[in-house]
Amino acid sequence: MAARRGALIVLEGVDRSGKSTQSRRLVEALRKAGHRAELLRFPERTTEIGQLISSYLEKKNNLEDHTVHLLFSANRWEHM
């Protein structure tokens, strides 16, 4: 029998709309129901790339659009 694949649930919204709160609540509910669940948040601001993204999002650093796009991608690869 083939292994079951998991599900990826993505919550999107503008800043300060409650995505983190709702994500945590969803993970807790899934775990209580006996499911394995992991919460991932991006950008992961603890890495060097994440800090660059963070400074851009806080308007402390001005980066070219293509550069920011590549930094977001690299930040996700760092997590792997």
Buried (B, 14 or more C-beta within 10 A) or exposed (E): EEEEEEEEEEEEEEEEEEBEEEBEEBBEEBEEEEEEBEEEEEBBBEBEBBBBBBBBEEEEEEBEEEEBEEBBEBBEEBEE
